[in-house]
Amino acid sequence: MIPAAISALLLQLLHVALALAAAPLLVGSTRFAKSRLQGRRGPSPIQPYRDLLRLLRKETVLAHDASWIFRVTPYLVFSIMTVAAAMVPMFVLDLPLARAGDLIAIVALIATARFFQSLAGLDIGTAFGGIGASREALIGSLAEPAVLMVAFALALVAGTTALPAIARFVLSGGVGVEVSLALALIAFLIVAIAENGRVPVDNPATHLELTMVHEAMVLEYSGRNLALIEAAQMLKLLVFISLISALFAPWGMASAEDGLDFLEVLAGIAVFGLHLLVAAILIAAVELAIAKMRVFRVVEFLGGAFILAVLAVVFRFVTEAS
């Protein structure tokens, strides 16, 4: 029998390793599904691994006026997103880091990564970096209040903002038909699209100066630094999909309260992989069904998410009052 402390440490290490390995595959699967839906052969799902390895082998070129902010930002952003991924339950509910953080802590980590990345975009002094940083700040200032209102709505329903506790509350069957949860889910989906720069907010496959947001901030990066930035962005997408899975559809996750059960963990990994596959297909289908909106329409898009989150809170109060 493996001691509880050792099993918890093994699960946490497996969790981080799986997150780092699954993030590029998620992006590659999304691109592959999008190509197939368009009738094209498309790149292999493992192409992001090759891209990251190629970038790691290349020489890192830095601008002469780059300060320490520009140099350390790739390592900071990647480390922050790795910690965020380690705190979100993916296939196991009981993890040491998951107990230390909650939904508000995840929002704070993502905001911190955005802050440093925006500073790095401004640090070089290029026009593209300034455009990307200003647009990223605009999106963040609208997305964060919506996520916090979603956290408030979930806290009213489950009584806590801790991710494992919310997942257990949903698994307990005490949720039923909750209009507030449905509105919170729609609001969170809108924020996830905006935060990850997906269509209709941004198109990660283009480099048009009038439309790009994230890509504008990383144009000056190369080699190992660019690989870390791209890996962090992949982890960010994985974190949001894992949050949606843990908060609104946690069925199939393993529980380590009574020790490490190998078969239960394998089943949890299989269910998590199925969630990622469904998410990749849905992302590809949505991006083909709708067109990219203008930058100034993003305000209305995220404003709608905030209104939906507020309505989720209002409906919860109305339900309790009645």
Secondary structure by P-SEA (a helix, b strand, c coil): cccaaaaaaaaaaaaaaaaaaaaaaaaaaaaaaaaaaacccccccaaaaaaaaaaaabbbbbcccccccccaaaaaaaaaaaaaaaaccccccccaaaaaccaaaaaaaaaaaaaaaaaaaaccccaaaaaaaaaaaaaaaaaaaaaaaaaaaaaaacccccaaaaaaaaaaccccccaaaaaaaaaaaaaaaaaaccccccccccccccccccccccccccaaaaaaaaaaaaaaaaaaaaaaaacccccccccccccccaaaaaaaaaaaaaaaaaaaaaaaaaaaacccccccaaaaaaaaaaaaaaaaaaaaaaaaac
